[in-house]
């Protein structure tokens, strides 16, 4: 089943430019089970669509953390037809 989760960047290190957005998107898309990723510096959010049978939100958050960003989940939903 596909799920959508939105992380809010909360730590001292922020998404500040398009390069930051692209770096986070590349890191997360490399994870098995991750479909779409959209990082947005203007609102400090990272939206991820992923297959919950392959990867979970905690693993995604851990990967974001390894990139130096502290986050919290701001929303999470299941996608129909996943």
PyMOL Python script that loads the backbone (N, CA, C, O; Angstrom):
from pymol import cmd

cmd.read_pdbstr("""\
ATOM      1  N   UNK A   1       0.840  -1.181   0.000  1.00  0.00           N
ATOM      2  CA  UNK A   1       0.000   0.000   0.000  1.00  0.00           C
ATOM      3  C   UNK A   1       0.884   1.242   0.000  1.00  0.00           C
ATOM      4  O   UNK A   1       1.853   1.343   0.753  1.00  0.00           O
ATOM      5  N   UNK A   2       0.527   2.163  -0.849  1.00  0.00           N
ATOM      6  CA  UNK A   2       1.287   3.405  -0.885  1.00  0.00           C
ATOM      7  C   UNK A   2       0.785   4.368   0.176  1.00  0.00           C
ATOM      8  O   UNK A   2      -0.418   4.505   0.399  1.00  0.00           O
ATOM      9  N   UNK A   3       1.722   5.026   0.818  1.00  0.00           N
ATOM     10  CA  UNK A   3       1.401   6.027   1.825  1.00  0.00           C
ATOM     11  C   UNK A   3       2.109   7.322   1.461  1.00  0.00           C
ATOM     12  O   UNK A   3       3.117   7.335   0.756  1.00  0.00           O
ATOM     13  N   UNK A   4       1.552   8.394   1.960  1.00  0.00           N
ATOM     14  CA  UNK A   4       2.145   9.711   1.776  1.00  0.00           C
ATOM     15  C   UNK A   4       2.448  10.275   3.152  1.00  0.00           C
ATOM     16  O   UNK A   4       1.609  10.228   4.052  1.00  0.00           O
ATOM     17  N   UNK A   5       3.654  10.809   3.309  1.00  0.00           N
ATOM     18  CA  UNK A   5       4.021  11.419   4.572  1.00  0.00           C
ATOM     19  C   UNK A   5       4.691  12.758   4.275  1.00  0.00           C
ATOM     20  O   UNK A   5       5.453  12.890   3.317  1.00  0.00           O
ATOM     21  N   UNK A   6       4.394  13.739   5.108  1.00  0.00           N
ATOM     22  CA  UNK A   6       5.030  15.050   4.987  1.00  0.00           C
ATOM     23  C   UNK A   6       5.838  15.304   6.243  1.00  0.00           C
ATOM     24  O   UNK A   6       5.313  15.277   7.356  1.00  0.00           O
ATOM     25  N   UNK A   7       7.122  15.550   6.046  1.00  0.00           N
ATOM     26  CA  UNK A   7       8.018  15.882   7.145  1.00  0.00           C
ATOM     27  C   UNK A   7       8.234  17.387   7.165  1.00  0.00           C
ATOM     28  O   UNK A   7       8.362  18.019   6.116  1.00  0.00           O
ATOM     29  N   UNK A   8       8.274  17.952   8.354  1.00  0.00           N
ATOM     30  CA  UNK A   8       8.595  19.371   8.520  1.00  0.00           C
ATOM     31  C   UNK A   8      10.009  19.461   9.082  1.00  0.00           C
ATOM     32  O   UNK A   8      10.322  18.831  10.092  1.00  0.00           O
ATOM     33  N   UNK A   9      10.864  20.246   8.426  1.00  0.00           N
ATOM     34  CA  UNK A   9      12.233  20.428   8.900  1.00  0.00           C
ATOM     35  C   UNK A   9      12.185  21.343  10.121  1.00  0.00           C
ATOM     36  O   UNK A   9      11.673  22.460  10.051  1.00  0.00           O
ATOM     37  N   UNK A  10      12.733  20.850  11.258  1.00  0.00           N
ATOM     38  CA  UNK A  10      12.599  21.578  12.522  1.00  0.00           C
ATOM     39  C   UNK A  10      13.919  21.996  13.148  1.00  0.00           C
ATOM     40  O   UNK A  10      13.929  22.829  14.055  1.00  0.00           O
ATOM     41  N   UNK A  11      15.028  21.444  12.690  1.00  0.00           N
ATOM     42  CA  UNK A  11      16.315  21.707  13.338  1.00  0.00           C
ATOM     43  C   UNK A  11      16.974  22.992  12.873  1.00  0.00           C
ATOM     44  O   UNK A  11      16.378  23.796  12.157  1.00  0.00           O
ATOM     45  N   UNK A  12      18.220  23.166  13.298  1.00  0.00           N
ATOM     46  CA  UNK A  12      18.984  24.348  12.923  1.00  0.00           C
ATOM     47  C   UNK A  12      19.337  24.351  11.438  1.00  0.00           C
ATOM     48  O   UNK A  12      19.345  25.407  10.804  1.00  0.00           O
ATOM     49  N   UNK A  13      19.628  23.174  10.882  1.00  0.00           N
ATOM     50  CA  UNK A  13      19.939  23.111   9.455  1.00  0.00           C
ATOM     51  C   UNK A  13      18.633  23.115   8.680  1.00  0.00           C
ATOM     52  O   UNK A  13      17.762  22.275   8.906  1.00  0.00           O
ATOM     53  N   UNK A  14      18.504  24.064   7.768  1.00  0.00           N
ATOM     54  CA  UNK A  14      17.264  24.253   7.017  1.00  0.00           C
ATOM     55  C   UNK A  14      17.486  23.974   5.538  1.00  0.00           C
ATOM     56  O   UNK A  14      18.618  23.970   5.052  1.00  0.00           O
ATOM     57  N   UNK A  15      16.391  23.743   4.836  1.00  0.00           N
ATOM     58  CA  UNK A  15      16.430  23.714   3.377  1.00  0.00           C
ATOM     59  C   UNK A  15      16.484  25.176   2.944  1.00  0.00           C
ATOM     60  O   UNK A  15      15.555  25.934   3.220  1.00  0.00           O
ATOM     61  N   UNK A  16      17.554  25.577   2.272  1.00  0.00           N
ATOM     62  CA  UNK A  16      17.705  27.000   1.947  1.00  0.00           C
ATOM     63  C   UNK A  16      17.721  27.290   0.457  1.00  0.00           C
ATOM     64  O   UNK A  16      17.584  28.447   0.060  1.00  0.00           O
ATOM     65  N   UNK A  17      17.885  26.266  -0.383  1.00  0.00           N
ATOM     66  CA  UNK A  17      17.983  26.542  -1.808  1.00  0.00           C
ATOM     67  C   UNK A  17      17.539  25.324  -2.616  1.00  0.00           C
ATOM     68  O   UNK A  17      17.238  24.268  -2.059  1.00  0.00           O
ATOM     69  N   UNK A  18      17.505  25.489  -3.917  1.00  0.00           N
ATOM     70  CA  UNK A  18      17.115  24.408  -4.811  1.00  0.00           C
ATOM     71  C   UNK A  18      18.096  23.239  -4.716  1.00  0.00           C
ATOM     72  O   UNK A  18      17.695  22.082  -4.843  1.00  0.00           O
ATOM     73  N   UNK A  19      19.363  23.530  -4.495  1.00  0.00           N
ATOM     74  CA  UNK A  19      20.359  22.476  -4.339  1.00  0.00           C
ATOM     75  C   UNK A  19      20.069  21.591  -3.138  1.00  0.00           C
ATOM     76  O   UNK A  19      20.218  20.371  -3.205  1.00  0.00           O
ATOM     77  N   UNK A  20      19.648  22.217  -2.028  1.00  0.00           N
ATOM     78  CA  UNK A  20      19.271  21.452  -0.827  1.00  0.00           C
ATOM     79  C   UNK A  20      18.083  20.550  -1.136  1.00  0.00           C
ATOM     80  O   UNK A  20      18.060  19.379  -0.755  1.00  0.00           O
ATOM     81  N   UNK A  21      17.104  21.107  -1.827  1.00  0.00           N
ATOM     82  CA  UNK A  21      15.916  20.333  -2.180  1.00  0.00           C
ATOM     83  C   UNK A  21      16.301  19.125  -3.034  1.00  0.00           C
ATOM     84  O   UNK A  21      15.851  18.010  -2.773  1.00  0.00           O
ATOM     85  N   UNK A  22      17.126  19.346  -4.044  1.00  0.00           N
ATOM     86  CA  UNK A  22      17.523  18.268  -4.945  1.00  0.00           C
ATOM     87  C   UNK A  22      18.334  17.205  -4.220  1.00  0.00           C
ATOM     88  O   UNK A  22      18.172  16.016  -4.494  1.00  0.00           O
ATOM     89  N   UNK A  23      19.203  17.611  -3.300  1.00  0.00           N
ATOM     90  CA  UNK A  23      20.017  16.663  -2.542  1.00  0.00           C
ATOM     91  C   UNK A  23      19.128  15.728  -1.717  1.00  0.00           C
ATOM     92  O   UNK A  23      19.317  14.511  -1.728  1.00  0.00           O
ATOM     93  N   UNK A  24      18.157  16.306  -1.002  1.00  0.00           N
ATOM     94  CA  UNK A  24      17.249  15.496  -0.190  1.00  0.00           C
ATOM     95  C   UNK A  24      16.421  14.574  -1.084  1.00  0.00           C
ATOM     96  O   UNK A  24      16.223  13.406  -0.752  1.00  0.00           O
ATOM     97  N   UNK A  25      15.940  15.087  -2.205  1.00  0.00           N
ATOM     98  CA  UNK A  25      15.139  14.269  -3.115  1.00  0.00           C
ATOM     99  C   UNK A  25      15.946  13.094  -3.646  1.00  0.00           C
ATOM    100  O   UNK A  25      15.433  11.977  -3.707  1.00  0.00           O
ATOM    101  N   UNK A  26      17.199  13.322  -4.030  1.00  0.00           N
ATOM    102  CA  UNK A  26      18.060  12.239  -4.529  1.00  0.00           C
ATOM    103  C   UNK A  26      18.311  11.184  -3.447  1.00  0.00           C
ATOM    104  O   UNK A  26      18.232   9.985  -3.714  1.00  0.00           O
ATOM    105  N   UNK A  27      18.611  11.632  -2.230  1.00  0.00           N
ATOM    106  CA  UNK A  27      18.877  10.706  -1.130  1.00  0.00           C
ATOM    107  C   UNK A  27      17.684   9.795  -0.860  1.00  0.00           C
ATOM    108  O   UNK A  27      17.837   8.588  -0.669  1.00  0.00           O
ATOM    109  N   UNK A  28      16.497  10.391  -0.847  1.00  0.00           N
ATOM    110  CA  UNK A  28      15.306   9.609  -0.519  1.00  0.00           C
ATOM    111  C   UNK A  28      14.870   8.708  -1.663  1.00  0.00           C
ATOM    112  O   UNK A  28      14.409   7.592  -1.425  1.00  0.00           O
ATOM    113  N   UNK A  29      15.007   9.172  -2.898  1.00  0.00           N
ATOM    114  CA  UNK A  29      14.621   8.343  -4.044  1.00  0.00           C
ATOM    115  C   UNK A  29      15.513   7.116  -4.167  1.00  0.00           C
ATOM    116  O   UNK A  29      15.130   6.142  -4.815  1.00  0.00           O
ATOM    117  N   UNK A  30      16.703   7.145  -3.554  1.00  0.00           N
ATOM    118  CA  UNK A  30      17.611   6.003  -3.582  1.00  0.00           C
ATOM    119  C   UNK A  30      17.146   4.885  -2.643  1.00  0.00           C
ATOM    120  O   UNK A  30      17.611   3.751  -2.752  1.00  0.00           O
ATOM    121  N   UNK A  31      16.234   5.203  -1.726  1.00  0.00           N
ATOM    122  CA  UNK A  31      15.710   4.186  -0.809  1.00  0.00           C
ATOM    123  C   UNK A  31      14.722   3.278  -1.546  1.00  0.00           C
ATOM    124  O   UNK A  31      13.836   3.775  -2.242  1.00  0.00           O
ATOM    125  N   UNK A  32      14.859   1.958  -1.405  1.00  0.00           N
ATOM    126  CA  UNK A  32      13.873   1.050  -2.011  1.00  0.00           C
ATOM    127  C   UNK A  32      12.473   1.343  -1.451  1.00  0.00           C
ATOM    128  O   UNK A  32      12.306   1.523  -0.245  1.00  0.00           O
ATOM    129  N   UNK A  33      11.485   1.389  -2.329  1.00  0.00           N
ATOM    130  CA  UNK A  33      10.104   1.616  -1.902  1.00  0.00           C
ATOM    131  C   UNK A  33       9.654   3.058  -1.968  1.00  0.00           C
ATOM    132  O   UNK A  33       8.461   3.342  -1.857  1.00  0.00           O
ATOM    133  N   UNK A  34      10.597   3.978  -2.149  1.00  0.00           N
ATOM    134  CA  UNK A  34      10.225   5.398  -2.229  1.00  0.00           C
ATOM    135  C   UNK A  34       9.885   5.732  -3.674  1.00  0.00           C
ATOM    136  O   UNK A  34      10.677   5.486  -4.583  1.00  0.00           O
ATOM    137  N   UNK A  35       8.692   6.297  -3.876  1.00  0.00           N
ATOM    138  CA  UNK A  35       8.252   6.670  -5.214  1.00  0.00           C
ATOM    139  C   UNK A  35       8.571   8.115  -5.521  1.00  0.00           C
ATOM    140  O   UNK A  35       9.560   8.412  -6.191  1.00  0.00           O
ATOM    141  N   UNK A  36       7.736   9.012  -5.033  1.00  0.00           N
ATOM    142  CA  UNK A  36       7.911  10.438  -5.305  1.00  0.00           C
ATOM    143  C   UNK A  36       8.425  11.162  -4.073  1.00  0.00           C
ATOM    144  O   UNK A  36       8.087  10.813  -2.942  1.00  0.00           O
ATOM    145  N   UNK A  37       9.242  12.168  -4.308  1.00  0.00           N
ATOM    146  CA  UNK A  37       9.754  13.016  -3.232  1.00  0.00           C
ATOM    147  C   UNK A  37       9.683  14.459  -3.709  1.00  0.00           C
ATOM    148  O   UNK A  37      10.045  14.769  -4.845  1.00  0.00           O
ATOM    149  N   UNK A  38       9.217  15.330  -2.835  1.00  0.00           N
ATOM    150  CA  UNK A  38       9.204  16.756  -3.151  1.00  0.00           C
ATOM    151  C   UNK A  38       9.656  17.523  -1.915  1.00  0.00           C
ATOM    152  O   UNK A  38       8.937  17.605  -0.919  1.00  0.00           O
ATOM    153  N   UNK A  39      10.850  18.077  -1.996  1.00  0.00           N
ATOM    154  CA  UNK A  39      11.379  18.900  -0.907  1.00  0.00           C
ATOM    155  C   UNK A  39      11.148  20.366  -1.275  1.00  0.00           C
ATOM    156  O   UNK A  39      11.389  20.775  -2.411  1.00  0.00           O
ATOM    157  N   UNK A  40      10.678  21.153  -0.301  1.00  0.00           N
ATOM    158  CA  UNK A  40      10.335  22.549  -0.567  1.00  0.00           C
ATOM    159  C   UNK A  40      10.968  23.460   0.482  1.00  0.00           C
ATOM    160  O   UNK A  40      10.611  23.423   1.660  1.00  0.00           O
ATOM    161  N   UNK A  41      11.908  24.270   0.031  1.00  0.00           N
ATOM    162  CA  UNK A  41      12.594  25.177   0.950  1.00  0.00           C
ATOM    163  C   UNK A  41      11.659  26.270   1.462  1.00  0.00           C
ATOM    164  O   UNK A  41      11.790  26.700   2.608  1.00  0.00           O
ATOM    165  N   UNK A  42      10.727  26.724   0.642  1.00  0.00           N
ATOM    166  CA  UNK A  42       9.886  27.862   1.028  1.00  0.00           C
ATOM    167  C   UNK A  42       9.005  27.577   2.235  1.00  0.00           C
ATOM    168  O   UNK A  42       8.657  28.498   2.974  1.00  0.00           O
ATOM    169  N   UNK A  43       8.637  26.311   2.448  1.00  0.00           N
ATOM    170  CA  UNK A  43       7.816  25.984   3.624  1.00  0.00           C
ATOM    171  C   UNK A  43       8.462  24.927   4.521  1.00  0.00           C
ATOM    172  O   UNK A  43       7.837  24.442   5.464  1.00  0.00           O
ATOM    173  N   UNK A  44       9.734  24.567   4.220  1.00  0.00           N
ATOM    174  CA  UNK A  44      10.498  23.609   5.033  1.00  0.00           C
ATOM    175  C   UNK A  44       9.774  22.264   5.158  1.00  0.00           C
ATOM    176  O   UNK A  44       9.714  21.675   6.238  1.00  0.00           O
ATOM    177  N   UNK A  45       9.224  21.791   4.033  1.00  0.00           N
ATOM    178  CA  UNK A  45       8.528  20.506   4.033  1.00  0.00           C
ATOM    179  C   UNK A  45       9.124  19.556   3.015  1.00  0.00           C
ATOM    180  O   UNK A  45       9.612  19.962   1.961  1.00  0.00           O
ATOM    181  N   UNK A  46       9.069  18.267   3.363  1.00  0.00           N
ATOM    182  CA  UNK A  46       9.510  17.198   2.471  1.00  0.00           C
ATOM    183  C   UNK A  46       8.358  16.214   2.368  1.00  0.00           C
ATOM    184  O   UNK A  46       7.997  15.568   3.351  1.00  0.00           O
ATOM    185  N   UNK A  47       7.780  16.099   1.176  1.00  0.00           N
ATOM    186  CA  UNK A  47       6.653  15.200   0.953  1.00  0.00           C
ATOM    187  C   UNK A  47       7.175  13.936   0.279  1.00  0.00           C
ATOM    188  O   UNK A  47       7.933  14.005  -0.688  1.00  0.00           O
ATOM    189  N   UNK A  48       6.762  12.782   0.799  1.00  0.00           N
ATOM    190  CA  UNK A  48       7.261  11.506   0.285  1.00  0.00           C
ATOM    191  C   UNK A  48       6.095  10.553   0.060  1.00  0.00           C
ATOM    192  O   UNK A  48       5.256  10.368   0.941  1.00  0.00           O
ATOM    193  N   UNK A  49       6.047   9.948  -1.131  1.00  0.00           N
ATOM    194  CA  UNK A  49       5.095   8.888  -1.436  1.00  0.00           C
ATOM    195  C   UNK A  49       5.899   7.593  -1.460  1.00  0.00           C
ATOM    196  O   UNK A  49       6.876   7.483  -2.201  1.00  0.00           O
ATOM    197  N   UNK A  50       5.492   6.606  -0.649  1.00  0.00           N
ATOM    198  CA  UNK A  50       6.293   5.388  -0.517  1.00  0.00           C
ATOM    199  C   UNK A  50       5.419   4.157  -0.356  1.00  0.00           C
ATOM    200  O   UNK A  50       4.253   4.250   0.028  1.00  0.00           O
ATOM    201  N   UNK A  51       6.003   3.001  -0.654  1.00  0.00           N
ATOM    202  CA  UNK A  51       5.327   1.714  -0.506  1.00  0.00           C
ATOM    203  C   UNK A  51       5.590   1.214   0.911  1.00  0.00           C
ATOM    204  O   UNK A  51       6.721   0.854   1.239  1.00  0.00           O
ATOM    205  N   UNK A  52       4.572   1.190   1.739  1.00  0.00           N
ATOM    206  CA  UNK A  52       4.738   0.821   3.150  1.00  0.00           C
ATOM    207  C   UNK A  52       5.083  -0.654   3.343  1.00  0.00           C
ATOM    208  O   UNK A  52       5.474  -1.055   4.439  1.00  0.00           O
ATOM    209  N   UNK A  53       4.945  -1.459   2.300  1.00  0.00           N
ATOM    210  CA  UNK A  53       5.350  -2.856   2.394  1.00  0.00           C
ATOM    211  C   UNK A  53       6.865  -3.003   2.251  1.00  0.00           C
ATOM    212  O   UNK A  53       7.422  -4.047   2.590  1.00  0.00           O
ATOM    213  N   UNK A  54       7.526  -1.968   1.753  1.00  0.00           N
ATOM    214  CA  UNK A  54       8.967  -2.019   1.494  1.00  0.00           C
ATOM    215  C   UNK A  54       9.760  -1.169   2.481  1.00  0.00           C
ATOM    216  O   UNK A  54      10.835  -1.570   2.928  1.00  0.00           O
ATOM    217  N   UNK A  55       9.233   0.000   2.818  1.00  0.00           N
ATOM    218  CA  UNK A  55       9.948   0.944   3.680  1.00  0.00           C
ATOM    219  C   UNK A  55       8.931   1.643   4.578  1.00  0.00           C
ATOM    220  O   UNK A  55       7.760   1.754   4.218  1.00  0.00           O
ATOM    221  N   UNK A  56       9.371   2.111   5.741  1.00  0.00           N
ATOM    222  CA  UNK A  56       8.439   2.833   6.613  1.00  0.00           C
ATOM    223  C   UNK A  56       8.916   4.274   6.830  1.00  0.00           C
ATOM    224  O   UNK A  56      10.043   4.636   6.489  1.00  0.00           O
ATOM    225  N   UNK A  57       8.032   5.072   7.400  1.00  0.00           N
ATOM    226  CA  UNK A  57       8.321   6.492   7.597  1.00  0.00           C
ATOM    227  C   UNK A  57       9.535   6.698   8.500  1.00  0.00           C
ATOM    228  O   UNK A  57      10.280   7.663   8.329  1.00  0.00           O
ATOM    229  N   UNK A  58       9.736   5.794   9.463  1.00  0.00           N
ATOM    230  CA  UNK A  58      10.885   5.918  10.369  1.00  0.00           C
ATOM    231  C   UNK A  58      12.200   5.789   9.608  1.00  0.00           C
ATOM    232  O   UNK A  58      13.151   6.517   9.894  1.00  0.00           O
ATOM    233  N   UNK A  59      12.265   4.876   8.645  1.00  0.00           N
ATOM    234  CA  UNK A  59      13.478   4.705   7.842  1.00  0.00           C
ATOM    235  C   UNK A  59      13.722   5.926   6.968  1.00  0.00           C
ATOM    236  O   UNK A  59      14.865   6.327   6.753  1.00  0.00           O
ATOM    237  N   UNK A  60      12.645   6.512   6.469  1.00  0.00           N
ATOM    238  CA  UNK A  60      12.768   7.723   5.655  1.00  0.00           C
ATOM    239  C   UNK A  60      13.276   8.872   6.522  1.00  0.00           C
ATOM    240  O   UNK A  60      14.164   9.620   6.113  1.00  0.00           O
ATOM    241  N   UNK A  61      12.713   9.008   7.715  1.00  0.00           N
ATOM    242  CA  UNK A  61      13.149  10.066   8.640  1.00  0.00           C
ATOM    243  C   UNK A  61      14.621   9.878   9.011  1.00  0.00           C
ATOM    244  O   UNK A  61      15.368  10.848   9.136  1.00  0.00           O
ATOM    245  N   UNK A  62      15.025   8.622   9.185  1.00  0.00           N
ATOM    246  CA  UNK A  62      16.418   8.340   9.531  1.00  0.00           C
ATOM    247  C   UNK A  62      17.347   8.788   8.405  1.00  0.00           C
ATOM    248  O   UNK A  62      18.406   9.360   8.663  1.00  0.00           O
ATOM    249  N   UNK A  63      16.955   8.530   7.159  1.00  0.00           N
ATOM    250  CA  UNK A  63      17.776   8.939   6.011  1.00  0.00           C
ATOM    251  C   UNK A  63      17.869  10.465   5.945  1.00  0.00           C
ATOM    252  O   UNK A  63      18.934  11.010   5.654  1.00  0.00           O
ATOM    253  N   UNK A  64      16.768  11.147   6.211  1.00  0.00           N
ATOM    254  CA  UNK A  64      16.793  12.615   6.232  1.00  0.00           C
ATOM    255  C   UNK A  64      17.739  13.092   7.329  1.00  0.00           C
ATOM    256  O   UNK A  64      18.501  14.039   7.131  1.00  0.00           O
ATOM    257  N   UNK A  65      17.686  12.437   8.477  1.00  0.00           N
ATOM    258  CA  UNK A  65      18.559  12.783   9.598  1.00  0.00           C
ATOM    259  C   UNK A  65      20.023  12.617   9.258  1.00  0.00           C
ATOM    260  O   UNK A  65      20.850  13.437   9.659  1.00  0.00           O
ATOM    261  N   UNK A  66      20.361  11.556   8.517  1.00  0.00           N
ATOM    262  CA  UNK A  66      21.744  11.330   8.111  1.00  0.00           C
ATOM    263  C   UNK A  66      22.230  12.427   7.173  1.00  0.00           C
ATOM    264  O   UNK A  66      23.432  12.673   7.067  1.00  0.00           O
ATOM    265  N   UNK A  67      21.294  13.085   6.492  1.00  0.00           N
ATOM    266  CA  UNK A  67      21.647  14.209   5.626  1.00  0.00           C
ATOM    267  C   UNK A  67      21.816  15.496   6.435  1.00  0.00           C
ATOM    268  O   UNK A  67      22.213  16.528   5.893  1.00  0.00           O
ATOM    269  N   UNK A  68      21.511  15.428   7.743  1.00  0.00           N
ATOM    270  CA  UNK A  68      21.728  16.581   8.610  1.00  0.00           C
ATOM    271  C   UNK A  68      20.489  17.378   8.960  1.00  0.00           C
ATOM    272  O   UNK A  68      20.590  18.442   9.572  1.00  0.00           O
ATOM    273  N   UNK A  69      19.322  16.880   8.581  1.00  0.00           N
ATOM    274  CA  UNK A  69      18.081  17.617   8.834  1.00  0.00           C
ATOM    275  C   UNK A  69      17.264  16.934   9.924  1.00  0.00           C
ATOM    276  O   UNK A  69      16.995  15.735   9.845  1.00  0.00           O
ATOM    277  N   UNK A  70      16.871  17.694  10.936  1.00  0.00           N
ATOM    278  CA  UNK A  70      15.943  17.191  11.944  1.00  0.00           C
ATOM    279  C   UNK A  70      14.534  17.455  11.431  1.00  0.00           C
ATOM    280  O   UNK A  70      14.240  18.532  10.913  1.00  0.00           O
ATOM    281  N   UNK A  71      13.673  16.465  11.579  1.00  0.00           N
ATOM    282  CA  UNK A  71      12.303  16.612  11.072  1.00  0.00           C
ATOM    283  C   UNK A  71      11.293  16.064  12.061  1.00  0.00           C
ATOM    284  O   UNK A  71      11.628  15.335  12.995  1.00  0.00           O
ATOM    285  N   UNK A  72      10.044  16.440  11.824  1.00  0.00           N
ATOM    286  CA  UNK A  72       8.914  15.808  12.505  1.00  0.00           C
ATOM    287  C   UNK A  72       7.856  15.560  11.446  1.00  0.00           C
ATOM    288  O   UNK A  72       7.799  16.265  10.438  1.00  0.00           O
ATOM    289  N   UNK A  73       7.019  14.559  11.675  1.00  0.00           N
ATOM    290  CA  UNK A  73       5.945  14.256  10.733  1.00  0.00           C
ATOM    291  C   UNK A  73       4.845  15.274  10.917  1.00  0.00           C
ATOM    292  O   UNK A  73       4.333  15.442  12.023  1.00  0.00           O
ATOM    293  N   UNK A  74       4.471  15.964   9.835  1.00  0.00           N
ATOM    294  CA  UNK A  74       3.386  16.937   9.953  1.00  0.00           C
ATOM    295  C   UNK A  74       2.079  16.365   9.428  1.00  0.00           C
ATOM    296  O   UNK A  74       1.008  16.835   9.813  1.00  0.00           O
ATOM    297  N   UNK A  75       2.140  15.350   8.547  1.00  0.00           N
ATOM    298  CA  UNK A  75       0.921  14.655   8.116  1.00  0.00           C
ATOM    299  C   UNK A  75       1.286  13.323   7.479  1.00  0.00           C
ATOM    300  O   UNK A  75       2.392  13.139   6.971  1.00  0.00           O
ATOM    301  N   UNK A  76       0.335  12.401   7.518  1.00  0.00           N
ATOM    302  CA  UNK A  76       0.553  11.073   6.960  1.00  0.00           C
ATOM    303  C   UNK A  76      -0.790  10.514   6.508  1.00  0.00           C
ATOM    304  O   UNK A  76      -1.775  10.577   7.245  1.00  0.00           O
ATOM    305  N   UNK A  77      -0.828   9.962   5.282  1.00  0.00           N
ATOM    306  CA  UNK A  77      -2.069   9.399   4.752  1.00  0.00           C
ATOM    307  C   UNK A  77      -1.777   8.156   3.926  1.00  0.00           C
ATOM    308  O   UNK A  77      -0.661   7.962   3.445  1.00  0.00           O
ATOM    309  N   UNK A  78      -2.794   7.319   3.770  1.00  0.00           N
ATOM    310  CA  UNK A  78      -2.713   6.174   2.865  1.00  0.00           C
ATOM    311  C   UNK A  78      -3.314   6.594   1.540  1.00  0.00           C
ATOM    312  O   UNK A  78      -4.313   7.311   1.489  1.00  0.00           O
ATOM    313  N   UNK A  79      -2.681   6.131   0.460  1.00  0.00           N
ATOM    314  CA  UNK A  79      -3.173   6.464  -0.884  1.00  0.00           C
ATOM    315  C   UNK A  79      -4.061   5.336  -1.386  1.00  0.00           C
ATOM    316  O   UNK A  79      -3.679   4.169  -1.294  1.00  0.00           O
ATOM    317  N   UNK A  80      -5.246   5.659  -1.918  1.00  0.00           N
ATOM    318  CA  UNK A  80      -6.116   4.608  -2.450  1.00  0.00           C
ATOM    319  C   UNK A  80      -5.494   3.970  -3.696  1.00  0.00           C
ATOM    320  O   UNK A  80      -4.793   4.629  -4.465  1.00  0.00           O
ATOM    321  N   UNK A  81      -5.761   2.699  -3.874  1.00  0.00           N
ATOM    322  CA  UNK A  81      -5.279   2.018  -5.076  1.00  0.00           C
ATOM    323  C   UNK A  81      -3.816   1.680  -5.046  1.00  0.00           C
ATOM    324  O   UNK A  81      -3.248   1.335  -6.082  1.00  0.00           O
ATOM    325  N   UNK A  82      -3.168   1.768  -3.869  1.00  0.00           N
ATOM    326  CA  UNK A  82      -1.752   1.516  -3.762  1.00  0.00           C
ATOM    327  C   UNK A  82      -1.454   0.088  -3.900  1.00  0.00           C
ATOM    328  O   UNK A  82      -0.290  -0.308  -3.835  1.00  0.00           O
TER     329      UNK A  82
END
""", "prot")
cmd.dss("prot")
cmd.show_as("cartoon", "prot")
cmd.util.cbc("prot")
cmd.orient("prot")
